[in-house]
Amino acid sequence: MKTRTLGQQGLTTSALGYGSMGISSFYGPGEEHEGIAAIQKAYELGVTFFDTAEMYGWGENEKIVGRAVKSFRDDVVIATKFGFTPEFGLDSRPEHIREVVENSLRYLGMDHIDVLYQHRPDPNVPIEEVAGTVKEFIDAGKVKYFGLSEAGSDTMRRAHAVQPVSVLQTEYSLFDREVEALFPVLDELGIGFVPYSPLGRGFLTGTAKPGAEYDESDMRHTAARWQPGNFEKNLDATRQLSDLAASKGATVAQLALAWLLAQGEHIVPIPGTRSATRVQENIGAADLPLTPADLDRVKEILPTGGFGSRFPVGMTAEWQ
């Protein structure tokens, strides 16, 4: 697989990464052995960028990722995150960051973390303190690169002035376009971009169902996009995208990922799946060229994104 460079500090990864969140959290019950098989299949097919976080099972997800990559750890980039509490509050105090990093290293079974993200901006802790604490770990060799997640332009600028930010991670897909407003700042500061949930939280895999049909532990059970009215419109758009993909001998998921890759060389999506078969499908997107006519057709189908928010009714992204 081709590689891409994120930021200006030397971070190089495969053009597509792998997001491990769904192995153990937020998408209903899962099996560890399936997740390990999916991660190892991704590596076999050329993926070198694997994303996890403390919050994904409070160490359980990091343990799974660590076990899965143990035999090829030196060949891959591992990203994890700090900033939440078990009650889903925010805590980016320096002492908490230090505690989480040491825990993550132990859970992962590693002596360093390649990319360390602040999972969400914490309004109670100046971002300069956060960046300075991460810098301590970088200087000590326990972290290689600094990342932010769901951060706005002001937060990025202030953090970058203390410790260069290599990458921003925020939701971005054919259904979620709001983050495009931050692209000029990313270009200005030389920050790479990692879209999470690049398949619209499963909608762009062609397997979506109404919110009420998902397990209550699944975020889609209450998110606006899957509720009556929005769901039907999104389903129709997905059918049109599927027709376009079929005309190119591809799946709708491959089309969606190829569209993201076509938005800039500084973009590395991290689709997640528990299925080794789905991993293979996703990776096929790296070799799917899209013509200007294809991109125009996508714009006709979804000019500004999907119908209804990815969040439950009344919620928005923190940076907006």
Summary of the structure (lengths in Angstrom):
residues: 320
radius of gyration: 18.5
end to end distance: 34.3
largest distance: 54.0
contacts: 1132
relative contact order: 0.15
helix: 47%
strand: 16%
